[in-house]
Amino acid sequence: MEKRKCPRFPVMLPTVFFGERTGGGLVMDVSLEGSRIRSAAPMQKGDYVRIRIDLIGDTLTGDLAVVRWSRTEEFGVELIRMAPDQQTRLHGFINLFNANPLSGSTTATTEVETAPPPPL
């Protein structure tokens, strides 16, 4: 199993992409290096796209992303090129998850302390 360099965080954000193939969909998780997208657009591994993600009142633009994997109605992109201000915006968005441990991070671990059962 491949270990990821950057943690992924679950989201549901509208996105559009343009390039070899064009379409729209929902970003299902996001990291500093890429995202998983649900879309009816038939993407293929190796496709290059420009991507725009709606960050709830703000827009994040990736100037160049490559599809790293694709399956029915879902694909993963790696962000290859982003303007410095867009990188800063993405870091700020990711930091919202890092600052809130209850955010639903896919990499968060929780230790649960269990109490002994009550006496009979």
Residue pairs with C-beta under 8 A, 6 or more apart in sequence:
4 31
5 33
6 31
6 32
6 33
7 31
7 105
7 106
7 107
8 29
8 30
8 31
8 36
8 106
8 107
9 29
9 30
9 31
9 94
9 97
9 103
9 104
9 105
9 106
10 28
10 29
10 104
10 105
10 106
11 27
11 28
11 29
11 30
12 26
12 27
12 28
13 26
13 27
13 30
13 53
13 54
13 55
13 56
14 24
14 25
14 26
14 27
14 53
14 54
15 24
15 25
15 26
15 27
15 35
15 37
15 39
15 51
15 52
15 53
15 54
16 22
16 23
16 24
16 51
16 52
17 23
17 24
17 25
17 37
17 41
17 49
17 50
17 51
17 52
17 65
17 77
18 49
18 50
19 47
19 48
19 49
19 50
20 47
20 48
20 49
21 41
21 42
21 43
21 44
21 47
21 49
22 41
22 49
23 39
23 40
23 41
23 43
24 39
24 41
25 37
25 38
25 39
25 40
25 41
26 37
26 38
26 39
27 35
27 36
27 37
27 53
28 35
28 36
28 37
28 38
28 74
29 35
29 36
29 106
30 53
30 90
30 93
30 94
31 94
32 90
32 91
32 94
33 78
33 79
34 65
34 68
34 76
34 77
34 78
34 79
35 53
35 76
35 77
35 79
36 74
36 75
36 76
37 74
37 75
37 76
37 77
38 73
38 74
39 73
39 74
39 75
40 73
43 67
43 70
43 75
44 67
44 70
45 67
45 68
45 69
45 70
46 66
46 67
47 66
47 67
47 70
48 64
48 65
48 66
48 67
49 64
49 65
49 66
49 67
49 77
50 61
50 62
50 63
50 64
50 65
51 61
51 62
51 65
51 77
51 79
52 59
52 60
52 61
52 62
53 59
53 60
53 61
53 62
55 89
55 93
58 89
60 86
60 89
60 90
60 93
61 82
61 83
61 86
62 77
62 79
62 80
62 81
62 82
62 86
63 81
63 82
63 83
63 86
64 79
64 80
64 81
65 77
65 78
65 79
65 80
66 77
66 78
66 80
67 75
67 76
67 77
68 76
68 77
68 78
69 75
69 76
70 76
79 90
82 90
96 103
97 103
97 105
98 105
101 108
